[in-house]
Structures are given as C-alpha cells and as structure tokens.
Amino acid sequence: MAADVVLESLAAEMEFATILRWLKRAGDTVVAGDPLVEVEADKANYEIESPLGGTLAEIVAFEGDEIPVGAVLAVIEEAA
C-alpha cells in the first residue's frame, strides 16, 4: 500500500516551502522518523521525516521547487 508524504505547515503562517535537498533517493528503504528531505520556509530550514517505514517509491517535488502546504512531496510504499 502506498502513502503520500505531504508538506505540512511547519510555522504559524507558512504557505510555501522550497525543497533544498533530498536526504534519501527513490528506491531507498526508510524507517518511520528517518529524515527524508530538507526544506526552507520562512527563512528557516526544516527536515521532513518519513511518516512510516517502507520504500521511498517516488519523489514528486524536486530540489529548487517551491511547494505549497498540503502538496505531495513523495510516495512511500509501505513495508509488508
């Protein structure tokens, strides 16, 4: 079963974030809590963690992209 990794609001009035760099690659195995991607929002950097364990199946947002809150960043295929 696949699950979306969604950009959640990381600051009070955050509307967008910029993807700085991916810490994992498509195809990598991830554990819940693993840092996946670093983003910048409101002049601060944040790491977004994997919400669950499995395989990082697809990266949807790429380095340099400005993404609105609620947008899908990646897809994780859950471990069986």
Secondary structure by P-SEA (a helix, b strand, c coil): cccccccccccccccbbbbcccccccccccccccccbbbbcccbbbbbcccccccccccccccccccccccccccccccc
